[in-house]
Amino acid sequence: MQQSQSSPMSTPTPPAGPSLEHHETFVIVAETLAGWRNPATPEGAELLAQHYAWAHGQHASGALLFAGPIDVEALAPGAQTPVGQVSGLLVVRADSKAAAEAIAQSDPFHRHGCRHNAVHSWSIRFAQQSIADALAAALNAPEAP
Protein backbone atom coordinates (compact mmCIF):
# COMPACT_ATOMS: atom_id res chain seq x y z
CA MET A 1 0.00 0.00 0.00
CA GLN A 2 1.43 3.33 -1.03
CA GLN A 3 1.41 6.21 1.45
CA SER A 4 0.45 9.60 0.17
CA GLN A 5 3.03 12.26 0.68
CA SER A 6 2.19 15.88 1.08
CA SER A 7 4.51 18.71 0.35
CA PRO A 8 5.44 21.07 3.21
CA MET A 9 3.31 23.74 1.54
CA SER A 10 0.13 21.66 1.22
CA THR A 11 -2.90 22.55 3.31
CA PRO A 12 -4.49 19.77 5.35
CA THR A 13 -8.14 19.11 4.64
CA PRO A 14 -10.52 19.38 7.61
CA PRO A 15 -12.46 16.19 8.34
CA ALA A 16 -15.90 15.73 6.83
CA GLY A 17 -18.83 16.82 8.93
CA PRO A 18 -21.25 19.71 9.27
CA SER A 19 -20.00 22.87 7.62
CA LEU A 20 -18.93 25.42 10.19
CA GLU A 21 -16.85 27.59 7.89
CA HIS A 22 -19.27 29.99 6.24
CA HIS A 23 -20.77 31.72 9.22
CA GLU A 24 -19.90 35.07 10.66
CA THR A 25 -18.46 33.85 13.94
CA PHE A 26 -16.36 36.03 16.21
CA VAL A 27 -14.41 35.53 19.42
CA ILE A 28 -14.40 38.31 21.98
CA VAL A 29 -11.33 38.19 24.23
CA ALA A 30 -11.88 40.21 27.40
CA GLU A 31 -8.82 41.71 29.10
CA THR A 32 -9.18 43.06 32.63
CA LEU A 33 -8.39 46.76 33.01
CA ALA A 34 -7.42 48.92 35.99
CA GLY A 35 -11.10 49.87 36.44
CA TRP A 36 -11.90 46.29 37.51
CA ARG A 37 -14.28 46.07 40.47
CA ASN A 38 -14.13 42.97 42.65
CA PRO A 39 -17.51 41.17 42.56
CA ALA A 40 -17.26 40.80 46.36
CA THR A 41 -17.85 44.57 46.67
CA PRO A 42 -21.34 46.10 46.24
CA GLU A 43 -20.23 48.03 43.14
CA GLY A 44 -18.58 44.94 41.64
CA ALA A 45 -21.62 42.78 42.40
CA GLU A 46 -23.89 45.31 40.65
CA LEU A 47 -21.64 45.38 37.57
CA LEU A 48 -21.54 41.57 37.50
CA ALA A 49 -25.36 41.48 37.64
CA GLN A 50 -25.50 43.98 34.75
CA HIS A 51 -23.00 41.88 32.78
CA TYR A 52 -25.04 38.71 33.34
CA ALA A 53 -28.26 40.49 32.31
CA TRP A 54 -26.49 41.73 29.17
CA ALA A 55 -25.16 38.21 28.40
CA HIS A 56 -28.62 36.67 28.88
CA GLY A 57 -30.05 39.26 26.46
CA GLN A 58 -27.35 38.53 23.87
CA HIS A 59 -27.99 34.81 24.25
CA ALA A 60 -31.77 35.24 23.91
CA SER A 61 -31.23 37.27 20.71
CA GLY A 62 -29.20 34.41 19.20
CA ALA A 63 -25.99 36.44 19.05
CA LEU A 64 -24.13 34.87 22.00
CA LEU A 65 -23.29 31.22 21.34
CA PHE A 66 -21.28 30.60 24.51
CA ALA A 67 -19.17 32.50 27.00
CA GLY A 68 -17.43 32.24 30.32
CA PRO A 69 -14.58 33.39 32.52
CA ILE A 70 -10.99 32.28 31.98
CA ASP A 71 -8.58 31.59 34.85
CA VAL A 72 -11.44 31.81 37.34
CA GLU A 73 -9.05 31.49 40.27
CA ALA A 74 -7.77 35.00 39.41
CA LEU A 75 -11.34 36.31 39.77
CA ALA A 76 -12.02 34.74 43.18
CA PRO A 77 -12.75 37.01 46.15
CA GLY A 78 -9.49 38.00 47.79
CA ALA A 79 -7.39 37.25 44.70
CA GLN A 80 -5.02 39.89 43.41
CA THR A 81 -6.70 42.18 40.87
CA PRO A 82 -6.19 40.50 37.48
CA VAL A 83 -5.31 43.72 35.60
CA GLY A 84 -3.82 42.93 32.21
CA GLN A 85 -5.00 39.33 32.22
CA VAL A 86 -7.52 37.79 29.88
CA SER A 87 -10.52 37.07 32.09
CA GLY A 88 -13.29 36.13 29.67
CA LEU A 89 -14.01 34.56 26.31
CA LEU A 90 -17.23 34.98 24.34
CA VAL A 91 -18.21 33.50 21.00
CA VAL A 92 -20.82 35.43 19.03
CA ARG A 93 -22.38 35.38 15.62
CA ALA A 94 -22.99 38.65 13.86
CA ASP A 95 -23.54 39.97 10.36
CA SER A 96 -20.14 41.67 10.32
CA LYS A 97 -17.10 42.44 12.44
CA ALA A 98 -18.55 45.91 13.04
CA ALA A 99 -21.73 44.32 14.42
CA ALA A 100 -19.66 42.00 16.63
CA GLU A 101 -17.68 44.99 17.88
CA ALA A 102 -20.93 46.78 18.74
CA ILE A 103 -21.97 43.72 20.78
CA ALA A 104 -18.59 43.68 22.55
CA GLN A 105 -18.71 47.39 23.31
CA SER A 106 -22.22 47.14 24.77
CA ASP A 107 -21.02 44.80 27.56
CA PRO A 108 -21.33 46.68 30.90
CA PHE A 109 -17.84 45.50 31.92
CA HIS A 110 -16.46 47.16 28.78
CA ARG A 111 -18.61 50.31 29.08
CA HIS A 112 -17.56 50.85 32.72
CA GLY A 113 -13.83 50.40 32.06
CA CYS A 114 -13.50 47.05 33.82
CA ARG A 115 -12.50 45.13 30.70
CA HIS A 116 -11.43 45.74 27.15
CA ASN A 117 -13.27 43.45 24.73
CA ALA A 118 -11.22 42.72 21.60
CA VAL A 119 -13.09 41.16 18.67
CA HIS A 120 -11.47 38.59 16.38
CA SER A 121 -13.04 36.81 13.41
CA TRP A 122 -13.04 33.05 13.85
CA SER A 123 -13.30 30.33 11.27
CA ILE A 124 -14.12 27.08 13.03
CA ARG A 125 -12.20 24.26 11.34
CA PHE A 126 -12.21 21.34 13.76
CA ALA A 127 -14.56 20.17 16.49
CA GLN A 128 -15.60 16.90 18.06
CA GLN A 129 -18.57 15.53 16.11
CA SER A 130 -21.16 16.18 18.83
CA ILE A 131 -19.89 19.73 19.28
CA ALA A 132 -19.76 20.30 15.51
CA ASP A 133 -23.37 19.10 15.18
CA ALA A 134 -24.53 21.40 18.00
CA LEU A 135 -22.59 24.37 16.62
CA ALA A 136 -23.89 23.81 13.09
CA ALA A 137 -27.46 23.68 14.44
CA ALA A 138 -26.93 26.87 16.48
CA LEU A 139 -25.26 28.71 13.63
CA ASN A 140 -27.98 27.69 11.17
CA ALA A 141 -30.84 28.52 13.51
CA PRO A 142 -32.61 31.78 12.80
CA GLU A 143 -31.67 34.63 15.11
CA ALA A 144 -34.36 35.71 17.52
CA PRO A 145 -36.09 38.96 16.55
MIPAKOL-833422 format. One record per residue: residue number from 1; residue in three letters; x negated, y negated, z of N, C-alpha, C, CB in turn. Coordinates in nm, 3 decimals. Glycine has a CB too. Example, Ala and Ser with C-alpha at 12.3 -4.5 7.8 and 13.67 -1.06 7.14 Angstrom:
# residues 2
[1; 'ALA'; [-1.319; 0.569; 0.780]; [-1.230; 0.450; 0.780]; [-1.320; 0.330; 0.780]; [-1.131; 0.447; 0.905]]
[2; 'SER'; [-1.285; 0.225; 0.708]; [-1.367; 0.106; 0.714]; [-1.290; -0.003; 0.787]; [-1.408; 0.060; 0.572]]
//
This chain:
# residues 145
[1; 'MET'; [-0.085; 0.118; 0.000]; [0.000; 0.000; 0.000]; [-0.089; -0.124; 0.000]; [0.096; 0.000; 0.122]]
[2; 'GLN'; [-0.060; -0.214; -0.089]; [-0.143; -0.333; -0.103]; [-0.091; -0.445; -0.014]; [-0.148; -0.378; -0.249]]
[3; 'GLN'; [-0.180; -0.509; 0.060]; [-0.141; -0.621; 0.145]; [-0.143; -0.748; 0.063]; [-0.233; -0.634; 0.268]]
[4; 'SER'; [-0.043; -0.832; 0.087]; [-0.045; -0.960; 0.017]; [-0.139; -1.054; 0.089]; [0.098; -1.020; 0.008]]
[5; 'GLN'; [-0.211; -1.129; 0.011]; [-0.303; -1.226; 0.068]; [-0.251; -1.365; 0.037]; [-0.447; -1.208; 0.013]]
[6; 'SER'; [-0.260; -1.451; 0.133]; [-0.219; -1.588; 0.108]; [-0.341; -1.677; 0.116]; [-0.111; -1.634; 0.209]]
[7; 'SER'; [-0.339; -1.778; 0.035]; [-0.451; -1.871; 0.035]; [-0.441; -1.959; 0.159]; [-0.454; -1.958; -0.095]]
[8; 'PRO'; [-0.549; -2.020; 0.203]; [-0.544; -2.107; 0.321]; [-0.448; -2.224; 0.303]; [-0.683; -2.159; 0.352]]
[9; 'MET'; [-0.416; -2.259; 0.179]; [-0.331; -2.374; 0.154]; [-0.183; -2.335; 0.139]; [-0.377; -2.446; 0.029]]
[10; 'SER'; [-0.152; -2.206; 0.142]; [-0.013; -2.166; 0.122]; [0.070; -2.199; 0.246]; [-0.003; -2.016; 0.091]]
[11; 'THR'; [0.198; -2.223; 0.223]; [0.290; -2.255; 0.331]; [0.369; -2.133; 0.369]; [0.383; -2.370; 0.292]]
[12; 'PRO'; [0.370; -2.093; 0.495]; [0.449; -1.977; 0.535]; [0.597; -2.003; 0.513]; [0.421; -1.941; 0.682]]
[13; 'THR'; [0.671; -1.900; 0.485]; [0.814; -1.911; 0.464]; [0.886; -1.880; 0.595]; [0.861; -1.818; 0.351]]
[14; 'PRO'; [0.976; -1.968; 0.639]; [1.052; -1.938; 0.761]; [1.137; -1.812; 0.740]; [1.143; -2.059; 0.799]]
[15; 'PRO'; [1.165; -1.740; 0.847]; [1.246; -1.619; 0.834]; [1.387; -1.653; 0.789]; [1.250; -1.543; 0.967]]
[16; 'ALA'; [1.452; -1.555; 0.728]; [1.590; -1.573; 0.683]; [1.681; -1.590; 0.804]; [1.637; -1.454; 0.597]]
[17; 'GLY'; [1.788; -1.660; 0.785]; [1.883; -1.682; 0.893]; [1.964; -1.805; 0.860]; [1.813; -1.698; 1.030]]
[18; 'PRO'; [2.045; -1.852; 0.954]; [2.125; -1.971; 0.927]; [2.036; -2.089; 0.894]; [2.214; -2.003; 1.048]]
[19; 'SER'; [2.079; -2.170; 0.801]; [2.000; -2.287; 0.762]; [2.012; -2.395; 0.868]; [2.046; -2.341; 0.625]]
[20; 'LEU'; [1.898; -2.436; 0.919]; [1.893; -2.542; 1.019]; [1.817; -2.663; 0.967]; [1.829; -2.491; 1.149]]
[21; 'GLU'; [1.776; -2.658; 0.840]; [1.685; -2.759; 0.789]; [1.750; -2.887; 0.739]; [1.607; -2.702; 0.680]]
[22; 'HIS'; [1.872; -2.884; 0.695]; [1.927; -2.999; 0.624]; [2.026; -3.078; 0.708]; [1.994; -2.953; 0.498]]
[23; 'HIS'; [1.995; -3.093; 0.832]; [2.077; -3.172; 0.922]; [1.993; -3.285; 0.976]; [2.135; -3.084; 1.037]]
[24; 'GLU'; [2.059; -3.394; 1.007]; [1.990; -3.507; 1.066]; [1.978; -3.482; 1.216]; [2.064; -3.642; 1.036]]
[25; 'THR'; [1.870; -3.420; 1.255]; [1.846; -3.385; 1.394]; [1.727; -3.466; 1.444]; [1.822; -3.231; 1.410]]
[26; 'PHE'; [1.741; -3.519; 1.564]; [1.636; -3.603; 1.621]; [1.607; -3.562; 1.765]; [1.677; -3.752; 1.616]]
[27; 'VAL'; [1.483; -3.578; 1.805]; [1.441; -3.553; 1.942]; [1.413; -3.689; 2.005]; [1.314; -3.459; 1.948]]
[28; 'ILE'; [1.468; -3.710; 2.122]; [1.440; -3.831; 2.198]; [1.349; -3.790; 2.314]; [1.573; -3.900; 2.250]]
[29; 'VAL'; [1.230; -3.846; 2.317]; [1.133; -3.819; 2.423]; [1.136; -3.939; 2.517]; [0.987; -3.793; 2.364]]
[30; 'ALA'; [1.170; -3.913; 2.642]; [1.188; -4.021; 2.740]; [1.066; -4.030; 2.830]; [1.316; -3.997; 2.825]]
[31; 'GLU'; [1.000; -4.146; 2.827]; [0.882; -4.171; 2.910]; [0.922; -4.264; 3.025]; [0.766; -4.234; 2.827]]
[32; 'THR'; [0.885; -4.227; 3.145]; [0.918; -4.306; 3.263]; [0.835; -4.434; 3.267]; [0.895; -4.223; 3.391]]
[33; 'LEU'; [0.903; -4.544; 3.295]; [0.839; -4.676; 3.301]; [0.829; -4.724; 3.446]; [0.917; -4.778; 3.215]]
[34; 'ALA'; [0.763; -4.836; 3.465]; [0.742; -4.892; 3.599]; [0.874; -4.931; 3.665]; [0.651; -5.014; 3.591]]
[35; 'GLY'; [0.980; -4.952; 3.587]; [1.110; -4.987; 3.644]; [1.188; -4.868; 3.698]; [1.191; -5.056; 3.543]]
[36; 'TRP'; [1.123; -4.751; 3.703]; [1.190; -4.629; 3.751]; [1.244; -4.648; 3.891]; [1.093; -4.510; 3.748]]
[37; 'ARG'; [1.368; -4.603; 3.914]; [1.428; -4.607; 4.047]; [1.449; -4.464; 4.094]; [1.563; -4.686; 4.047]]
[38; 'ASN'; [1.399; -4.431; 4.210]; [1.413; -4.297; 4.265]; [1.561; -4.267; 4.288]; [1.333; -4.282; 4.398]]
[39; 'PRO'; [1.611; -4.152; 4.237]; [1.751; -4.117; 4.256]; [1.791; -4.100; 4.403]; [1.781; -3.992; 4.182]]
[40; 'ALA'; [1.694; -4.092; 4.493]; [1.726; -4.080; 4.636]; [1.769; -4.215; 4.694]; [1.605; -4.025; 4.713]]
[41; 'THR'; [1.744; -4.324; 4.621]; [1.785; -4.457; 4.667]; [1.925; -4.487; 4.612]; [1.683; -4.566; 4.621]]
[42; 'PRO'; [2.001; -4.576; 4.676]; [2.134; -4.610; 4.624]; [2.130; -4.662; 4.480]; [2.199; -4.715; 4.713]]
[43; 'GLU'; [2.034; -4.750; 4.451]; [2.023; -4.803; 4.314]; [1.988; -4.693; 4.214]; [1.917; -4.914; 4.309]]
[44; 'GLY'; [1.897; -4.606; 4.251]; [1.858; -4.494; 4.164]; [1.972; -4.396; 4.144]; [1.738; -4.422; 4.221]]
[45; 'ALA'; [2.048; -4.369; 4.250]; [2.162; -4.278; 4.240]; [2.268; -4.335; 4.146]; [2.223; -4.252; 4.379]]
[46; 'GLU'; [2.292; -4.467; 4.154]; [2.389; -4.531; 4.065]; [2.344; -4.523; 3.919]; [2.409; -4.678; 4.105]]
[47; 'LEU'; [2.215; -4.547; 3.894]; [2.164; -4.538; 3.757]; [2.171; -4.394; 3.705]; [2.019; -4.588; 3.751]]
[48; 'LEU'; [2.143; -4.297; 3.790]; [2.154; -4.157; 3.750]; [2.299; -4.122; 3.716]; [2.102; -4.064; 3.862]]
[49; 'ALA'; [2.394; -4.172; 3.794]; [2.536; -4.148; 3.764]; [2.574; -4.212; 3.630]; [2.626; -4.205; 3.878]]
[50; 'GLN'; [2.523; -4.332; 3.603]; [2.550; -4.398; 3.475]; [2.489; -4.319; 3.359]; [2.494; -4.542; 3.476]]
[51; 'HIS'; [2.367; -4.268; 3.380]; [2.300; -4.188; 3.278]; [2.380; -4.061; 3.249]; [2.155; -4.153; 3.324]]
[52; 'TYR'; [2.424; -3.993; 3.354]; [2.504; -3.871; 3.334]; [2.635; -3.901; 3.263]; [2.533; -3.802; 3.470]]
[53; 'ALA'; [2.701; -4.011; 3.298]; [2.826; -4.049; 3.231]; [2.798; -4.076; 3.083]; [2.890; -4.174; 3.298]]
[54; 'TRP'; [2.689; -4.146; 3.055]; [2.649; -4.173; 2.917]; [2.624; -4.042; 2.842]; [2.523; -4.262; 2.913]]
[55; 'ALA'; [2.549; -3.950; 2.904]; [2.516; -3.821; 2.840]; [2.643; -3.741; 2.813]; [2.420; -3.740; 2.929]]
[56; 'HIS'; [2.736; -3.739; 2.909]; [2.862; -3.667; 2.888]; [2.939; -3.728; 2.770]; [2.950; -3.672; 3.016]]
[57; 'GLY'; [2.939; -3.859; 2.759]; [3.005; -3.926; 2.646]; [2.939; -3.892; 2.513]; [3.004; -4.076; 2.667]]
[58; 'GLN'; [2.806; -3.890; 2.510]; [2.735; -3.853; 2.387]; [2.762; -3.708; 2.349]; [2.584; -3.876; 2.405]]
[59; 'HIS'; [2.769; -3.622; 2.450]; [2.799; -3.481; 2.425]; [2.942; -3.465; 2.372]; [2.781; -3.398; 2.555]]
[60; 'ALA'; [3.037; -3.533; 2.434]; [3.177; -3.524; 2.391]; [3.195; -3.575; 2.248]; [3.267; -3.603; 2.486]]
[61; 'SER'; [3.113; -3.672; 2.207]; [3.123; -3.727; 2.071]; [3.062; -3.634; 1.967]; [3.055; -3.863; 2.064]]
[62; 'GLY'; [2.987; -3.533; 2.012]; [2.920; -3.441; 1.920]; [2.779; -3.483; 1.886]; [3.000; -3.429; 1.795]]
[63; 'ALA'; [2.734; -3.596; 1.938]; [2.599; -3.644; 1.905]; [2.491; -3.571; 1.984]; [2.589; -3.794; 1.931]]
[64; 'LEU'; [2.514; -3.550; 2.114]; [2.413; -3.487; 2.200]; [2.428; -3.336; 2.194]; [2.425; -3.537; 2.346]]
[65; 'LEU'; [2.325; -3.268; 2.143]; [2.329; -3.122; 2.134]; [2.284; -3.058; 2.264]; [2.241; -3.075; 2.018]]
[66; 'PHE'; [2.173; -3.105; 2.319]; [2.128; -3.060; 2.451]; [2.025; -3.157; 2.504]; [2.070; -2.917; 2.445]]
[67; 'ALA'; [2.009; -3.156; 2.636]; [1.917; -3.250; 2.700]; [1.884; -3.201; 2.840]; [1.979; -3.391; 2.706]]
[68; 'GLY'; [1.777; -3.256; 2.894]; [1.743; -3.224; 3.032]; [1.610; -3.284; 3.072]; [1.740; -3.076; 3.052]]
[69; 'PRO'; [1.584; -3.284; 3.202]; [1.458; -3.339; 3.252]; [1.341; -3.244; 3.222]; [1.466; -3.364; 3.404]]
[70; 'ILE'; [1.224; -3.302; 3.216]; [1.099; -3.228; 3.198]; [1.015; -3.251; 3.323]; [1.021; -3.274; 3.067]]
[71; 'ASP'; [0.942; -3.149; 3.365]; [0.858; -3.159; 3.485]; [0.940; -3.209; 3.603]; [0.737; -3.251; 3.461]]
[72; 'VAL'; [1.048; -3.137; 3.631]; [1.144; -3.181; 3.734]; [1.080; -3.200; 3.871]; [1.256; -3.081; 3.745]]
[73; 'GLU'; [0.970; -3.131; 3.897]; [0.905; -3.149; 4.027]; [0.856; -3.293; 4.044]; [0.788; -3.051; 4.043]]
[74; 'ALA'; [0.823; -3.360; 3.934]; [0.777; -3.500; 3.941]; [0.893; -3.594; 3.970]; [0.709; -3.540; 3.810]]
[75; 'LEU'; [1.017; -3.547; 3.954]; [1.134; -3.631; 3.977]; [1.199; -3.604; 4.112]; [1.235; -3.609; 3.866]]
[76; 'ALA'; [1.145; -3.512; 4.188]; [1.202; -3.474; 4.318]; [1.190; -3.588; 4.417]; [1.134; -3.347; 4.373]]
[77; 'PRO'; [1.286; -3.598; 4.511]; [1.275; -3.701; 4.615]; [1.142; -3.688; 4.689]; [1.393; -3.690; 4.715]]
[78; 'GLY'; [1.077; -3.799; 4.710]; [0.949; -3.800; 4.779]; [0.828; -3.780; 4.689]; [0.949; -3.695; 4.884]]
[79; 'ALA'; [0.852; -3.743; 4.563]; [0.739; -3.725; 4.470]; [0.687; -3.862; 4.429]; [0.782; -3.643; 4.344]]
[80; 'GLN'; [0.562; -3.865; 4.388]; [0.502; -3.989; 4.341]; [0.577; -4.034; 4.216]; [0.349; -3.970; 4.311]]
[81; 'THR'; [0.599; -4.164; 4.202]; [0.670; -4.218; 4.087]; [0.602; -4.172; 3.959]; [0.677; -4.372; 4.092]]
[82; 'PRO'; [0.680; -4.109; 3.868]; [0.619; -4.050; 3.748]; [0.598; -4.149; 3.633]; [0.705; -3.939; 3.700]]
[83; 'VAL'; [0.552; -4.270; 3.663]; [0.531; -4.372; 3.560]; [0.431; -4.320; 3.457]; [0.482; -4.505; 3.622]]
[84; 'GLY'; [0.467; -4.336; 3.329]; [0.382; -4.293; 3.221]; [0.398; -4.149; 3.180]; [0.242; -4.317; 3.257]]
[85; 'GLN'; [0.479; -4.074; 3.254]; [0.500; -3.933; 3.222]; [0.628; -3.916; 3.142]; [0.504; -3.848; 3.351]]
[86; 'VAL'; [0.629; -3.815; 3.055]; [0.752; -3.779; 2.988]; [0.841; -3.712; 3.091]; [0.725; -3.685; 2.864]]
[87; 'SER'; [0.963; -3.761; 3.105]; [1.052; -3.707; 3.209]; [1.183; -3.654; 3.154]; [1.080; -3.814; 3.311]]
[88; 'GLY'; [1.205; -3.665; 3.023]; [1.329; -3.613; 2.967]; [1.316; -3.586; 2.819]; [1.443; -3.710; 2.992]]
[89; 'LEU'; [1.397; -3.493; 2.772]; [1.401; -3.456; 2.631]; [1.546; -3.439; 2.591]; [1.319; -3.326; 2.604]]
[90; 'LEU'; [1.586; -3.505; 2.484]; [1.723; -3.498; 2.434]; [1.718; -3.463; 2.287]; [1.800; -3.631; 2.459]]
[91; 'VAL'; [1.810; -3.382; 2.242]; [1.821; -3.350; 2.100]; [1.957; -3.397; 2.054]; [1.801; -3.196; 2.072]]
[92; 'VAL'; [1.957; -3.484; 1.952]; [2.082; -3.543; 1.903]; [2.093; -3.523; 1.753]; [2.088; -3.693; 1.938]]
[93; 'ARG'; [2.216; -3.531; 1.706]; [2.238; -3.538; 1.562]; [2.297; -3.675; 1.534]; [2.332; -3.422; 1.511]]
[94; 'ALA'; [2.255; -3.731; 1.424]; [2.299; -3.865; 1.386]; [2.288; -3.877; 1.235]; [2.215; -3.977; 1.458]]
[95; 'ASP'; [2.355; -3.976; 1.180]; [2.354; -3.997; 1.036]; [2.220; -4.049; 0.985]; [2.463; -4.093; 0.997]]
[96; 'SER'; [2.142; -4.110; 1.072]; [2.014; -4.167; 1.032]; [1.926; -4.187; 1.155]; [2.034; -4.302; 0.957]]
[97; 'LYS'; [1.800; -4.216; 1.131]; [1.710; -4.244; 1.244]; [1.756; -4.370; 1.316]; [1.564; -4.260; 1.195]]
[98; 'ALA'; [1.805; -4.469; 1.241]; [1.855; -4.591; 1.304]; [1.972; -4.560; 1.397]; [1.897; -4.694; 1.198]]
[99; 'ALA'; [2.060; -4.471; 1.357]; [2.173; -4.432; 1.442]; [2.123; -4.357; 1.565]; [2.274; -4.344; 1.363]]
[100; 'ALA'; [2.024; -4.271; 1.548]; [1.966; -4.200; 1.663]; [1.898; -4.297; 1.759]; [1.864; -4.093; 1.615]]
[101; 'GLU'; [1.832; -4.398; 1.704]; [1.768; -4.499; 1.788]; [1.872; -4.580; 1.866]; [1.682; -4.594; 1.703]]
[102; 'ALA'; [1.986; -4.607; 1.803]; [2.093; -4.678; 1.874]; [2.145; -4.593; 1.990]; [2.210; -4.714; 1.778]]
[103; 'ILE'; [2.156; -4.463; 1.969]; [2.197; -4.372; 2.078]; [2.094; -4.380; 2.191]; [2.211; -4.224; 2.026]]
[104; 'ALA'; [1.966; -4.367; 2.156]; [1.859; -4.368; 2.255]; [1.856; -4.498; 2.335]; [1.723; -4.346; 2.188]]
[105; 'GLN'; [1.877; -4.609; 2.266]; [1.871; -4.739; 2.331]; [1.993; -4.768; 2.417]; [1.856; -4.848; 2.228]]
[106; 'SER'; [2.102; -4.692; 2.396]; [2.222; -4.714; 2.477]; [2.218; -4.640; 2.610]; [2.345; -4.671; 2.399]]
[107; 'ASP'; [2.118; -4.554; 2.630]; [2.102; -4.480; 2.756]; [2.077; -4.581; 2.869]; [1.983; -4.376; 2.746]]
[108; 'PRO'; [2.155; -4.574; 2.978]; [2.133; -4.668; 3.090]; [1.990; -4.667; 3.144]; [2.228; -4.635; 3.202]]
[109; 'PHE'; [1.923; -4.552; 3.147]; [1.784; -4.550; 3.192]; [1.698; -4.637; 3.102]; [1.730; -4.406; 3.195]]
[110; 'HIS'; [1.722; -4.634; 2.972]; [1.646; -4.716; 2.878]; [1.684; -4.864; 2.893]; [1.672; -4.669; 2.732]]
[111; 'ARG'; [1.814; -4.892; 2.899]; [1.861; -5.031; 2.908]; [1.813; -5.100; 3.034]; [2.012; -5.036; 2.903]]
[112; 'HIS'; [1.797; -5.026; 3.144]; [1.756; -5.085; 3.272]; [1.605; -5.077; 3.296]; [1.828; -5.016; 3.386]]
[113; 'GLY'; [1.528; -5.040; 3.194]; [1.383; -5.040; 3.206]; [1.324; -4.927; 3.288]; [1.339; -5.167; 3.265]]
[114; 'CYS'; [1.402; -4.820; 3.308]; [1.350; -4.705; 3.382]; [1.271; -4.611; 3.292]; [1.465; -4.629; 3.447]]
[115; 'ARG'; [1.315; -4.603; 3.166]; [1.250; -4.513; 3.070]; [1.246; -4.579; 2.933]; [1.322; -4.376; 3.064]]
[116; 'HIS'; [1.148; -4.538; 2.856]; [1.143; -4.574; 2.715]; [1.179; -4.448; 2.636]; [1.000; -4.630; 2.673]]
[117; 'ASN'; [1.283; -4.458; 2.553]; [1.327; -4.345; 2.473]; [1.273; -4.359; 2.331]; [1.481; -4.335; 2.473]]
[118; 'ALA'; [1.180; -4.272; 2.294]; [1.122; -4.272; 2.160]; [1.192; -4.167; 2.076]; [0.968; -4.246; 2.165]]
[119; 'VAL'; [1.234; -4.205; 1.955]; [1.309; -4.116; 1.867]; [1.215; -4.059; 1.759]; [1.428; -4.191; 1.801]]
[120; 'HIS'; [1.225; -3.929; 1.740]; [1.147; -3.859; 1.638]; [1.240; -3.772; 1.556]; [1.033; -3.774; 1.703]]
[121; 'SER'; [1.226; -3.774; 1.422]; [1.304; -3.681; 1.341]; [1.252; -3.540; 1.369]; [1.295; -3.716; 1.189]]
[122; 'TRP'; [1.341; -3.442; 1.353]; [1.304; -3.305; 1.385]; [1.365; -3.211; 1.283]; [1.348; -3.266; 1.528]]
[123; 'SER'; [1.283; -3.134; 1.221]; [1.330; -3.033; 1.127]; [1.311; -2.897; 1.194]; [1.254; -3.041; 0.990]]
[124; 'ILE'; [1.419; -2.836; 1.232]; [1.412; -2.708; 1.303]; [1.376; -2.599; 1.201]; [1.548; -2.675; 1.374]]
[125; 'ARG'; [1.267; -2.530; 1.226]; [1.220; -2.426; 1.134]; [1.236; -2.285; 1.189]; [1.076; -2.450; 1.099]]
[126; 'PHE'; [1.216; -2.268; 1.317]; [1.221; -2.134; 1.376]; [1.302; -2.137; 1.504]; [1.079; -2.082; 1.403]]
[127; 'ALA'; [1.379; -2.032; 1.525]; [1.456; -2.017; 1.649]; [1.493; -1.870; 1.662]; [1.584; -2.108; 1.650]]
[128; 'GLN'; [1.508; -1.825; 1.785]; [1.560; -1.690; 1.806]; [1.698; -1.683; 1.739]; [1.569; -1.655; 1.961]]
[129; 'GLN'; [1.735; -1.566; 1.690]; [1.857; -1.553; 1.611]; [1.981; -1.605; 1.683]; [1.879; -1.410; 1.573]]
[130; 'SER'; [1.998; -1.572; 1.811]; [2.116; -1.618; 1.883]; [2.117; -1.771; 1.898]; [2.123; -1.551; 2.022]]
[131; 'ILE'; [1.999; -1.828; 1.917]; [1.989; -1.973; 1.928]; [2.013; -2.037; 1.791]; [1.850; -2.015; 1.984]]
[132; 'ALA'; [1.956; -1.978; 1.686]; [1.976; -2.030; 1.551]; [2.124; -2.028; 1.514]; [1.895; -1.948; 1.449]]
[133; 'ASP'; [2.193; -1.919; 1.548]; [2.337; -1.910; 1.518]; [2.414; -2.019; 1.591]; [2.392; -1.770; 1.558]]
[134; 'ALA'; [2.384; -2.038; 1.720]; [2.453; -2.140; 1.800]; [2.422; -2.280; 1.748]; [2.414; -2.128; 1.948]]
[135; 'LEU'; [2.295; -2.305; 1.715]; [2.259; -2.437; 1.662]; [2.326; -2.464; 1.528]; [2.107; -2.449; 1.648]]
[136; 'ALA'; [2.326; -2.364; 1.441]; [2.389; -2.381; 1.309]; [2.537; -2.413; 1.326]; [2.370; -2.253; 1.223]]
[137; 'ALA'; [2.605; -2.343; 1.418]; [2.746; -2.368; 1.444]; [2.766; -2.510; 1.497]; [2.802; -2.265; 1.543]]
[138; 'ALA'; [2.681; -2.552; 1.590]; [2.693; -2.687; 1.648]; [2.664; -2.793; 1.543]; [2.597; -2.704; 1.767]]
[139; 'LEU'; [2.562; -2.771; 1.462]; [2.526; -2.871; 1.363]; [2.629; -2.880; 1.249]; [2.389; -2.839; 1.307]]
[140; 'ASN'; [2.698; -2.770; 1.223]; [2.798; -2.769; 1.117]; [2.937; -2.806; 1.164]; [2.801; -2.635; 1.053]]
[141; 'ALA'; [2.954; -2.815; 1.296]; [3.084; -2.852; 1.351]; [3.110; -3.000; 1.325]; [3.092; -2.822; 1.503]]
[142; 'PRO'; [3.234; -3.036; 1.300]; [3.261; -3.178; 1.280]; [3.235; -3.255; 1.409]; [3.405; -3.201; 1.234]]
[143; 'GLU'; [3.188; -3.377; 1.393]; [3.167; -3.463; 1.511]; [3.302; -3.507; 1.563]; [3.078; -3.586; 1.477]]
[144; 'ALA'; [3.312; -3.522; 1.692]; [3.436; -3.571; 1.752]; [3.457; -3.716; 1.709]; [3.432; -3.558; 1.908]]
[145; 'PRO'; [3.583; -3.757; 1.697]; [3.609; -3.896; 1.655]; [3.560; -3.997; 1.757]; [3.757; -3.918; 1.632]]
//
